[in-house]
């Protein structure tokens, strides 16, 4: 099969991603004047989560539930079976999940964090540890609420901003062995691998690393859990970057990845461009440990808190994950943005990963102390000067310690998500242009401080304010440079 993601070359020699789909339904966007954007972010407490979409031009907050569905997905929703129990929609989704992931038992849930809750309750006991390549915010909360302790055992250079390492999402095998030596296998609940690590730049792990982790788990009779929310993109990177798989089919790469995991869970808001999620395993004893929790928290076994229409679309979307042209689109646009920003000297995570373009806020705003939340400040500044809504992935997304002091994040990132098949190339070029302008005027941007700080997952609902009058200066410089432009 032709590697279609690399099949189109330009006579000019330029590296330009080409959409291998056409747009048939459009949604109007609004680019407000900069003065209105400043008022909007003030009203949102300098938290991009609290912005109203009527004030947002390009919504790059997340790829979760914001991907464009295909025509086949939308049309499949018309055949949904609305039965509370035994819905044919579920059985069609179950068949697709078995085909793509290679696991027999399938439990539907309303989204990825619901799967995290059930897996954590079923398999974590107080005092146990969970080694992983990196945590995700809700994953860590669920695991800690159930008495577990998350251990991040990425390679020493896994957090390097500028790097040529192709698989920065790998687990460090020496560190994994050390975990078992220190705690003993009876204190390790399971080993978790996250496909295309969310919080450190959407970085993938290699197939060889997964095999090595599996070997350690086998030696210690320990379960291996795979968060497959971005497994399609991880499989794409394996095909692109691991010589053994350069001629392999995506569906075969996916099946091999899944074969190493005892339990798989996913957010279909990412992997199949629908809303919902699932948990899969081949082990009946694992299925039975989770089955009653699913009925208690989610719904019956054949809908799991999901709309049956979404279940129908999920079945189609899971199969589309095996299509090179579907899973390569977002990474190719991310690479275009990353390469252009990197060439302009903007500090971005390299190599380009999945999910989004990740800007290093500490490198971008080196004059803003980490205690003043540079990633949050950068997200607010970019919104003011462009209408682009990104997401802070730094210390605001972290927590405080038992003494009330911030636990400073390993990295301070502004994530600009690229949902599948949503943005055009001209919109991507606009993103690059506005980030470059902001970088040239970065000294104008200051820090933030809390005005309202929730104790749990504060980044979702908390409110902040700027330290000083830097937002006024930023608006004035924008007007001086761009005149009456939006």
RODO-2510 file (C-alpha; in nm, 4 decimals, decimal comma):
residues 486
     n   res          X          Y          Z
     1     x     0,0000     0,0000     0,0000
     2     x     0,1283     0,3487    -0,0852
     3     x     0,2226     0,5635     0,2111
     4     x    -0,0315     0,8298     0,1221
     5     x     0,0713     1,0695     0,3971
     6     x     0,3959     1,1307     0,2031
     7     x     0,2589     1,0853    -0,1484
     8     x     0,2127     1,4523    -0,2456
     9     x     0,5244     1,6543    -0,3322
    10     x     0,5330     2,0084    -0,4662
    11     x     0,7296     2,1023    -0,7778
    12     x     0,8613     2,4040    -0,5839
    13     x     1,0088     2,1748    -0,3212
    14     x     0,8023     2,3335    -0,0456
    15     x     0,6777     2,1084     0,2323
    16     x     0,3069     2,1880     0,2483
    17     x     0,0440     1,9554     0,3987
    18     x    -0,2471     1,8846     0,1651
    19     x    -0,5921     1,8037     0,2995
    20     x    -0,7064     1,4694     0,1615
    21     x    -1,0696     1,5513     0,2259
    22     x    -1,3092     1,8209     0,1106
    23     x    -1,5211     2,0493     0,3296
    24     x    -1,8968     2,0051     0,2847
    25     x    -2,0421     2,1686     0,5972
    26     x    -1,9054     2,4915     0,7428
    27     x    -1,9495     2,6763     1,0716
    28     x    -1,9151     3,0533     1,0878
    29     x    -1,6286     3,1951     1,2922
    30     x    -1,6020     3,5336     1,4615
    31     x    -1,2847     3,7399     1,4865
    32     x    -1,3623     4,0196     1,7298
    33     x    -1,1581     4,3442     1,7476
    34     x    -0,8671     4,3258     1,9892
    35     x    -1,0382     4,5571     2,2397
    36     x    -1,3314     4,3160     2,2620
    37     x    -1,0944     4,0215     2,3002
    38     x    -0,9222     4,1958     2,5913
    39     x    -1,2608     4,2496     2,7573
    40     x    -1,3536     3,8846     2,6954
    41     x    -1,0398     3,7415     2,8572
    42     x    -1,0863     3,9739     3,1538
    43     x    -1,4412     3,8430     3,1932
    44     x    -1,3061     3,4872     3,1759
    45     x    -1,0586     3,5490     3,4577
    46     x    -0,7633     3,5033     3,2193
    47     x    -0,8623     3,1368     3,1928
    48     x    -0,9171     3,0300     2,8326
    49     x    -1,1514     2,7518     2,9495
    50     x    -1,4001     3,0184     3,0578
    51     x    -1,4150     3,2009     2,7251
    52     x    -1,7406     3,1992     2,5298
    53     x    -1,6958     3,0533     2,1807
    54     x    -1,8656     3,3588     2,0280
    55     x    -1,5499     3,5458     2,1275
    56     x    -1,3098     3,2824     1,9886
    57     x    -1,1754     3,2822     1,6320
    58     x    -0,9705     2,9613     1,6168
    59     x    -1,0527     2,7222     1,9000
    60     x    -0,7298     2,5324     1,9654
    61     x    -0,8089     2,4541     2,3289
    62     x    -0,8302     2,0793     2,2735
    63     x    -0,8820     1,7995     2,0255
    64     x    -1,1191     1,6273     2,2683
    65     x    -1,4635     1,6072     2,1122
    66     x    -1,3794     1,8804     1,8614
    67     x    -1,2678     1,6685     1,5657
    68     x    -1,4647     1,6793     1,2422
    69     x    -1,6656     1,3642     1,1740
    70     x    -1,6686     1,2083     0,8285
    71     x    -1,9739     1,1822     0,6051
    72     x    -1,9885     0,8100     0,6810
    73     x    -1,9918     0,8765     1,0541
    74     x    -2,2713     1,1323     1,0319
    75     x    -2,4844     0,9112     0,8087
    76     x    -2,4355     0,6106     1,0395
    77     x    -2,6074     0,7998     1,3217
    78     x    -2,9398     0,7688     1,1365
    79     x    -2,9509     0,3919     1,1951
    80     x    -2,9120     0,4176     1,5736
    81     x    -3,1053     0,1660     1,7834
    82     x    -3,2436     0,3519     2,0858
    83     x    -3,3009     0,0430     2,3030
    84     x    -3,1889     0,0848     2,6653
    85     x    -3,0505    -0,2716     2,6706
    86     x    -2,9250    -0,4881     2,3876
    87     x    -2,8963    -0,2054     2,1341
    88     x    -2,7767    -0,3126     1,7913
    89     x    -2,5726     0,0081     1,7814
    90     x    -2,3563    -0,1255     2,0631
    91     x    -2,2986    -0,4568     1,8898
    92     x    -2,1845    -0,2780     1,5752
    93     x    -1,9434    -0,0687     1,7847
    94     x    -1,8279    -0,3789     1,9745
    95     x    -1,7446    -0,5509     1,6469
    96     x    -1,5431    -0,2494     1,5273
    97     x    -1,3562    -0,2219     1,8587
    98     x    -1,2661    -0,5903     1,8510
    99     x    -1,1458    -0,5542     1,4932
   100     x    -0,9275    -0,2476     1,5600
   101     x    -0,7981    -0,3218     1,9125
   102     x    -0,7992    -0,7027     1,9080
   103     x    -0,9740    -0,7392     2,2453
   104     x    -1,2886    -0,9419     2,3086
   105     x    -1,4547    -0,7703     2,6067
   106     x    -1,5749    -0,4155     2,5387
   107     x    -1,7219    -0,1790     2,7994
   108     x    -1,8615     0,1572     2,6766
   109     x    -1,8204     0,4717     2,8902
   110     x    -1,9249     0,8320     2,8354
   111     x    -1,5657     0,9591     2,8030
   112     x    -1,2038     0,8842     2,8865
   113     x    -1,2060     1,0063     3,2448
   114     x    -1,4993     0,7734     3,3177
   115     x    -1,2748     0,4876     3,2074
   116     x    -0,9994     0,6208     3,4352
   117     x    -1,2400     0,6190     3,7285
   118     x    -1,3499     0,2591     3,6712
   119     x    -0,9981     0,1270     3,6049
   120     x    -0,8627     0,3068     3,9131
   121     x    -1,1381     0,1790     4,1420
   122     x    -1,1072    -0,1761     4,0130
   123     x    -0,7310    -0,2172     4,0152
   124     x    -0,5670     0,0304     4,2566
   125     x    -0,5349    -0,0306     4,6300
   126     x    -0,4137     0,2219     4,8850
   127     x    -0,0356     0,2437     4,8968
   128     x     0,0225     0,1012     4,5491
   129     x     0,2258     0,2758     4,2791
   130     x     0,1546     0,3171     3,9093
   131     x     0,4641     0,3721     3,6910
   132     x     0,3982     0,5403     3,3558
   133     x     0,5628     0,7390     3,0779
   134     x     0,3825     1,0550     3,1963
   135     x     0,0642     1,1445     3,3788
   136     x    -0,2475     1,3174     3,2516
   137     x    -0,4332     1,5554     3,4844
   138     x    -0,7553     1,3584     3,5352
   139     x    -0,5693     1,0257     3,5282
   140     x    -0,3527     1,1310     3,8191
   141     x    -0,6485     1,2647     4,0181
   142     x    -0,8434     0,9401     3,9825
   143     x    -0,5440     0,7289     4,0770
   144     x    -0,4562     0,9387     4,3801
   145     x    -0,8187     0,9515     4,4979
   146     x    -0,8043     0,5721     4,5088
   147     x    -0,4863     0,5727     4,7161
   148     x    -0,2310     0,5215     4,4412
   149     x     0,0900     0,7081     4,3699
   150     x     0,1892     0,8001     4,0157
   151     x     0,5546     0,7467     3,9188
   152     x     0,6729     0,9145     3,5987
   153     x     0,9649     0,7182     3,4581
   154     x     1,0373     0,8817     3,1246
   155     x     1,3920     0,8962     2,9901
   156     x     1,6174     1,1710     3,1268
   157     x     1,6014     1,3618     2,7977
   158     x     1,2257     1,3117     2,7563
   159     x     1,1529     1,6680     2,8658
   160     x     1,4094     1,8368     2,6411
   161     x     1,2330     2,1116     2,4481
   162     x     1,4465     2,1058     2,1356
   163     x     1,5411     1,7515     2,0484
   164     x     1,6003     1,5102     1,7629
   165     x     1,4860     1,2126     1,9704
   166     x     1,1995     1,0487     1,7828
   167     x     1,0280     0,8716     2,0739
   168     x     1,0308     1,1019     2,3750
   169     x     0,7262     0,9205     2,5128
   170     x     0,9252     0,6054     2,5903
   171     x     0,9361     0,4552     2,9382
   172     x     1,2899     0,4267     3,0757
   173     x     1,3347     0,0520     3,1208
   174     x     1,6098     0,0844     3,3828
   175     x     1,3829     0,3098     3,5876
   176     x     1,0956     0,0641     3,5472
   177     x     1,3089    -0,2222     3,6749
   178     x     1,4158    -0,0015     3,9660
   179     x     1,0500     0,0577     4,0585
   180     x     0,9921    -0,3167     4,0958
   181     x     1,3151    -0,3550     4,2940
   182     x     1,2174    -0,0742     4,5320
   183     x     0,8478    -0,1478     4,5855
   184     x     0,8161    -0,5146     4,4950
   185     x     0,5685    -0,6386     4,2383
   186     x     0,2927    -0,6691     4,4982
   187     x     0,2910    -0,2892     4,5403
   188     x     0,2745    -0,2086     4,1683
   189     x    -0,0918    -0,1845     4,0681
   190     x    -0,0084    -0,1864     3,6987
   191     x     0,2177    -0,0170     3,4442
   192     x     0,0481     0,2458     3,2283
   193     x     0,1584     0,3637     2,8859
   194     x    -0,0048     0,6690     2,7306
   195     x    -0,0021     0,6715     2,3530
   196     x     0,1350     1,0105     2,2462
   197     x     0,1890     1,1659     2,5894
   198     x    -0,0465     1,4610     2,6264
   199     x     0,1307     1,6865     2,8765
   200     x     0,4826     1,6726     2,7338
   201     x     0,4057     1,7623     2,3758
   202     x     0,2100     1,4700     2,2316
   203     x     0,5279     1,2641     2,2090
   204     x     0,4992     0,8975     2,1017
   205     x     0,6633     0,5811     2,2266
   206     x     0,8200     0,3203     1,9998
   207     x     0,6996    -0,0327     1,9404
   208     x     1,0313    -0,1642     2,0695
   209     x     0,9841     0,0277     2,3932
   210     x     0,6386    -0,1233     2,4310
   211     x     0,7850    -0,4717     2,3817
   212     x     1,0496    -0,4012     2,6446
   213     x     0,7871    -0,2778     2,8924
   214     x     0,5806    -0,5892     2,8249
   215     x     0,8810    -0,8073     2,9059
   216     x     0,9286    -0,6333     3,2418
   217     x     0,5581    -0,6738     3,3204
   218     x     0,5732    -1,0446     3,2310
   219     x     0,8771    -1,0948     3,4532
   220     x     0,6916    -0,9366     3,7450
   221     x     0,3462    -1,0817     3,6698
   222     x     0,2042    -0,7279     3,6464
   223     x    -0,0767    -0,5900     3,4339
   224     x     0,0042    -0,3503     3,1514
   225     x    -0,2541    -0,0784     3,0783
   226     x    -0,2633     0,1288     2,7592
   227     x    -0,4308     0,4672     2,7303
   228     x    -0,5144     0,4495     2,3607
   229     x    -0,6765     0,7915     2,3226
   230     x    -0,4106     0,9003     2,0714
   231     x    -0,3079     0,5546     1,9559
   232     x    -0,3743     0,6299     1,5890
   233     x    -0,1211     0,9113     1,5844
   234     x     0,1264     0,7000     1,7837
   235     x     0,0911     0,4244     1,5235
   236     x     0,1465     0,6846     1,2499
   237     x     0,4711     0,7958     1,4152
   238     x     0,5851     0,4351     1,4497
   239     x     0,5284     0,3904     1,0759
   240     x     0,7147     0,7141     0,9995
   241     x     1,0017     0,6811     1,2439
   242     x     1,0664     0,3123     1,3227
   243     x     1,2384     0,1407     1,0298
   244     x     1,0837    -0,1978     1,1026
   245     x     0,7358    -0,0605     1,0287
   246     x     0,7899     0,1751     0,7350
   247     x     0,6040    -0,0612     0,4995
   248     x     0,3515    -0,1877     0,7545
   249     x    -0,0220    -0,1211     0,7449
   250     x    -0,1565     0,1044     1,0194
   251     x    -0,4139    -0,1583     1,1184
   252     x    -0,1351    -0,4122     1,1756
   253     x     0,0694    -0,1644     1,3799
   254     x    -0,2377    -0,0932     1,5941
   255     x    -0,3059    -0,4603     1,6527
   256     x     0,0521    -0,5290     1,7574
   257     x     0,0522    -0,2333     1,9971
   258     x    -0,2725    -0,3511     2,1543
   259     x    -0,1504    -0,7105     2,1804
   260     x     0,1043    -0,6075     2,4436
   261     x    -0,1574    -0,4502     2,6742
   262     x    -0,3719    -0,6495     2,9159
   263     x    -0,6232    -0,3671     2,9369
   264     x    -0,6923    -0,0760     2,7025
   265     x    -0,9015     0,2317     2,7653
   266     x    -0,9635     0,5314     2,5441
   267     x    -1,1459     0,8563     2,4939
   268     x    -1,3303     0,8340     2,1647
   269     x    -1,3456     1,2138     2,1757
   270     x    -0,9925     1,1756     2,0376
   271     x    -0,9373     0,8361     1,8783
   272     x    -1,2607     0,8094     1,6771
   273     x    -1,3626     1,1757     1,6452
   274     x    -1,6841     1,1154     1,8414
   275     x    -1,7969     1,1595     2,2013
   276     x    -1,7642     0,8672     2,4392
   277     x    -1,5031     0,6124     2,5349
   278     x    -1,4364     0,2505     2,6115
   279     x    -1,2453    -0,0122     2,8068
   280     x    -1,1254    -0,3366     2,6482
   281     x    -0,9564    -0,6552     2,7640
   282     x    -0,9248    -1,0214     2,6722
   283     x    -0,9281    -1,1324     3,0355
   284     x    -1,2688    -1,2224     3,1724
   285     x    -1,1601    -1,1675     3,5342
   286     x    -1,0674    -0,8071     3,4529
   287     x    -1,3958    -0,7555     3,2707
   288     x    -1,5964    -0,8847     3,5674
   289     x    -1,4104    -0,6552     3,8102
   290     x    -1,5188    -0,3544     3,6035
   291     x    -1,8640    -0,4615     3,4831
   292     x    -2,0617    -0,3727     3,7968
   293     x    -1,8810    -0,0407     3,8362
   294     x    -1,9801     0,0516     3,4819
   295     x    -2,3487    -0,0148     3,5545
   296     x    -2,3217     0,1844     3,8783
   297     x    -2,1468     0,4921     3,7382
   298     x    -2,2198     0,5010     3,3656
   299     x    -2,5298     0,3133     3,2534
   300     x    -2,6140    -0,0294     3,1159
   301     x    -2,3535    -0,2459     2,9458
   302     x    -2,4755    -0,1646     2,5953
   303     x    -2,4704     0,2135     2,6171
   304     x    -2,2472     0,3110     2,9080
   305     x    -2,3682     0,6690     2,9390
   306     x    -2,3318     0,7358     2,5661
   307     x    -2,5890     0,8363     2,3089
   308     x    -2,6486     0,5435     2,0732
   309     x    -2,5991     0,7872     1,7857
   310     x    -2,2478     0,8516     1,9083
   311     x    -2,1960     0,4763     1,9441
   312     x    -2,2821     0,4314     1,5770
   313     x    -2,0411     0,7070     1,4749
   314     x    -1,7735     0,5590     1,7011
   315     x    -1,7917     0,2268     1,5167
   316     x    -1,7169     0,4032     1,1888
   317     x    -1,4547     0,6318     1,3442
   318     x    -1,2594     0,3454     1,4995
   319     x    -1,2227     0,1812     1,1588
   320     x    -1,1238     0,5165     1,0061
   321     x    -0,8362     0,5283     1,2563
   322     x    -0,6733     0,2626     1,0386
   323     x    -0,6783     0,5031     0,7392
   324     x    -0,3431     0,6782     0,6807
   325     x    -0,5112     0,9861     0,5347
   326     x    -0,7233     1,0322     0,8479
   327     x    -0,4572     0,9961     1,1155
   328     x    -0,1808     1,1736     0,9230
   329     x    -0,3752     1,4983     0,8686
   330     x    -0,3424     1,6460     1,2162
   331     x     0,0278     1,5520     1,2664
   332     x     0,1153     1,6969     0,9244
   333     x    -0,0440     2,0323     1,0077
   334     x     0,1217     2,0315     1,3501
   335     x     0,4582     1,9644     1,1856
   336     x     0,4013     2,2535     0,9440
   337     x     0,3355     2,4927     1,2342
   338     x     0,6207     2,3591     1,4482
   339     x     0,8769     2,3696     1,1666
   340     x     0,7851     2,7264     1,0686
   341     x     0,7919     2,8535     1,4271
   342     x     1,1156     2,6711     1,5043
   343     x     1,2775     2,8249     1,1945
   344     x     1,1765     3,1689     1,3256
   345     x     1,3432     3,1042     1,6604
   346     x     1,0202     3,0508     1,8555
   347     x     1,0797     2,7898     2,1298
   348     x     0,8553     2,4953     2,0444
   349     x     0,8757     2,1287     2,1352
   350     x     1,0582     1,9303     1,8691
   351     x     1,0186     1,6968     1,7035
   352     x     0,6549     1,7765     1,6274
   353     x     0,4206     1,5355     1,7996
   354     x     0,0517     1,4554     1,8100
   355     x    -0,2426     1,6588     1,9366
   356     x    -0,0990     2,0068     1,8897
   357     x     0,1852     2,2526     1,8535
   358     x     0,3418     2,3027     2,1968
   359     x     0,5157     2,6324     2,2735
   360     x     0,7732     2,6460     2,5537
   361     x     0,6401     2,9307     2,7671
   362     x     0,9489     2,9518     2,9893
   363     x     1,1656     2,9967     2,6820
   364     x     0,9150     3,2346     2,5231
   365     x     0,8613     3,4461     2,8383
   366     x     1,1945     3,3950     3,0122
   367     x     1,1414     3,7182     3,2070
   368     x     0,8208     3,5881     3,3744
   369     x     0,8907     3,3802     3,6898
   370     x     0,7359     3,0336     3,6896
   371     x     0,5442     3,1304     4,0040
   372     x     0,3601     3,3864     3,7876
   373     x     0,2364     3,1185     3,5469
   374     x     0,4077     3,1977     3,2148
   375     x     0,2072     2,9350     3,0210
   376     x    -0,1207     3,0856     3,1412
   377     x     0,0026     3,4357     3,0654
   378     x     0,1115     3,3294     2,7164
   379     x    -0,2280     3,1689     2,6496
   380     x    -0,4015     3,4929     2,7503
   381     x    -0,1648     3,7121     2,5488
   382     x    -0,2044     3,5021     2,2348
   383     x    -0,5826     3,5147     2,2655
   384     x    -0,5772     3,8947     2,3035
   385     x    -0,3674     3,9525     1,9921
   386     x    -0,5249     3,6845     1,7699
   387     x    -0,8510     3,5399     1,8963
   388     x    -0,6789     3,1990     1,9124
   389     x    -0,7754     2,9957     2,2180
   390     x    -0,5008     2,7612     2,3367
   391     x    -0,4597     2,5670     2,6602
   392     x    -0,2166     2,6205     2,9469
   393     x    -0,0265     2,3011     3,0240
   394     x     0,2017     2,4040     3,3089
   395     x     0,1874     2,4969     3,6761
   396     x    -0,1742     2,6182     3,6622
   397     x    -0,2564     2,2632     3,5516
   398     x    -0,0639     2,1322     3,8525
   399     x    -0,1581     2,1482     4,2237
   400     x    -0,0309     2,2822     4,5543
   401     x     0,1517     2,0740     4,8140
   402     x     0,0355     2,0072     5,1696
   403     x     0,1858     2,3414     5,2759
   404     x    -0,0108     2,5378     5,0181
   405     x     0,2868     2,5966     4,7883
   406     x     0,2656     2,5517     4,4114
   407     x     0,4154     2,2312     4,2756
   408     x     0,5949     2,3789     3,9769
   409     x     0,5388     2,1873     3,6552
   410     x     0,8236     2,0073     3,4784
   411     x     0,7494     2,2138     3,1697
   412     x     0,5398     2,5244     3,1005
   413     x     0,3629     2,4742     2,7707
   414     x     0,1032     2,6561     2,5678
   415     x    -0,0735     2,3868     2,3675
   416     x    -0,2345     2,4822     2,0383
   417     x    -0,4436     2,1770     1,9534
   418     x    -0,5087     2,0703     1,5957
   419     x    -0,8309     1,8679     1,5904
   420     x    -0,8593     1,6312     1,2955
   421     x    -0,9833     1,7852     0,9705
   422     x    -1,0921     2,1145     1,1299
   423     x    -0,8474     2,3914     1,0334
   424     x    -0,7324     2,4977     0,6883
   425     x    -0,3787     2,5772     0,5826
   426     x    -0,4487     2,9529     0,5701
   427     x    -0,5753     2,9402     0,9275
   428     x    -0,2607     2,7517     1,0271
   429     x    -0,0522     3,0220     0,8574
   430     x    -0,2448     3,2841     1,0575
   431     x    -0,1534     3,1006     1,3784
   432     x     0,2141     3,1001     1,2819
   433     x     0,2048     3,4701     1,1903
   434     x     0,0459     3,5846     1,5163
   435     x     0,2749     3,3694     1,7319
   436     x     0,5771     3,5152     1,5528
   437     x     0,4529     3,8710     1,6170
   438     x     0,3931     3,7942     1,9824
   439     x     0,7409     3,6442     2,0144
   440     x     0,8927     3,9618     1,8730
   441     x     0,6953     4,1596     2,1327
   442     x     0,7265     3,9104     2,4196
   443     x     0,8796     4,1606     2,6636
   444     x     0,5388     4,3300     2,6847
   445     x     0,3787     4,0224     2,8433
   446     x     0,3738     3,9889     3,2230
   447     x     0,2568     3,7290     3,4732
   448     x    -0,0697     3,6284     3,6379
   449     x    -0,1940     3,5767     3,9917
   450     x    -0,4955     3,3951     4,1350
   451     x    -0,8202     3,5695     4,2279
   452     x    -1,0269     3,2516     4,2637
   453     x    -0,8545     2,9151     4,3056
   454     x    -1,0542     2,5888     4,3291
   455     x    -0,8835     2,3124     4,5311
   456     x    -0,9282     2,0437     4,2632
   457     x    -0,8431     2,0665     3,8920
   458     x    -0,8087     2,4413     3,9302
   459     x    -0,7158     2,4969     3,5671
   460     x    -1,0716     2,4203     3,4563
   461     x    -1,2575     2,6784     3,6661
   462     x    -1,0084     2,9068     3,8409
   463     x    -0,9757     3,2792     3,7750
   464     x    -0,6640     3,4952     3,7558
   465     x    -0,5659     3,8536     3,6852
   466     x    -0,2633     4,0172     3,5230
   467     x     0,0197     4,1496     3,7378
   468     x     0,0573     4,5106     3,6259
   469     x    -0,0825     4,6772     3,3138
   470     x     0,0811     4,4587     3,0502
   471     x    -0,2443     4,3838     2,8691
   472     x    -0,2979     4,7553     2,7910
   473     x     0,0557     4,7841     2,6553
   474     x     0,0052     4,4750     2,4420
   475     x    -0,3128     4,6126     2,2864
   476     x    -0,1453     4,9474     2,2173
   477     x     0,1489     4,7800     2,0388
   478     x    -0,0883     4,5653     1,8323
   479     x    -0,2759     4,8746     1,7155
   480     x     0,0483     5,0524     1,6360
   481     x     0,1643     4,7625     1,4178
   482     x    -0,1613     4,6423     1,2629
   483     x    -0,3719     4,9586     1,2489
   484     x    -0,7422     4,8781     1,2198
   485     x    -0,6818     4,5110     1,1379
   486     x    -0,8666     4,2493     1,3369
***
